[in-house]
Amino acid sequence: QKTSGSDGEQYALGRGLERYDAKTALQEVAVRDTGELPTYRISSSGPDHDKRFSAHVFVEGGLCGVGSGRSKKEAEQNAAREALDSLGARRAGNRGHDARAS
């Protein structure tokens, strides 16, 4: 059973929602769909006391999401959320295409 998060992400129930985050969800989707783990590239800018981080997440070598935040973790979570949205939209588009083809 699944439930939607406040911004449309879906989380599986029964795993402790407080620990079941976007990075974990993306990892499970990527491994299930491609057999590969997502990879992250992190960059930072700004002075030490006011760092900003940017994360790019790749699945099968293709850029799937970009996120930013005040910590590496926040940037990765935001990138993973965008990637989940992107992969979900791609999957929905493929289902629509498959339905029209049959």
N, C-alpha and C positions, 0 to 999 in steps of 0.2 A: 504494500500500500504506500502511496506517496502523498505528500502535502506540498503546497506551493509556499515559497518564502514571500516576503513582502515585495520583493522586486521581481517575482516571477520564476525564480529558480525552483527546481524541484529537489526535495530531499527525501530519501527513503526513511520511513518510520522504523522505530525499533532499534536504532543505532545510537540513540542519545543525540538529539538534534543539536545540542550545544557543542558537540565535538564533530559533527558531520558537516564539514565546511565545503566551500566551493572547490578548493584544491583537491580534496578527497573525492568529491563527486566527479570532477573532471578526470582525475586519474582513473577512476573506475570506468567511465564512459570511454575514454581513450583506449584503455587496455581491452575492453570488451569489443570495441568497434575496429581497432587497428592492430591490436597486439603489442602496441608500443606505449611507453610512458610519455607524457608531455614533458617538454623541457622549457626552462625559464631562463631568460637573459635579463639581468638586473643592471640598471645604471642609477647613478645618484648625482644630484646637483645641489648647490647651495653650501653655505658655511656649516660647520659641524653642529652648531647649536640650532640650526634650522634646516636640516637635510630634507630633501624631497627625493623619493625613489620612483623609478619607472620600471615596470616589468612587461616584458613581451613573452607570451607563451606560444609555443610551437607544437603542433601535433603532426606527425609524419613529415616533418621538415617545413610545413606551411604555417605561417603566422595565423593564429586563431583568435588572439585577444591581446589587448594592451590595457594596462591599469597603472594608476599612480597612487601614492599615499605617503604618509609621514614615516612609515616603516617599511622594510622589505616585505614583511608578512602582509601588511595591508595592500601594498602594490600587487603582490602575487595573488591575493584573494580577489582583488578587483579585476585583474587580468583573467583569472580562471572563470569568474562570473561572465565576463564578456565572451570568452571562448565557449562556455556552455550554451549561451544564447546563440552564438554563431553556429555551433554544431547542431543544436536543436533545430534551428531554422533550415539548415542544409538538409537534415534528415527529413523534416516535414516536406520540404520541396521535393525530395527524392520520392517520398511516398505518393505525393500528388502526381508526379511524373509517371511512376509505376502504375498507378490506378488508371491514368489516361491511356497508357500503352496497352492495357489488357482489354 
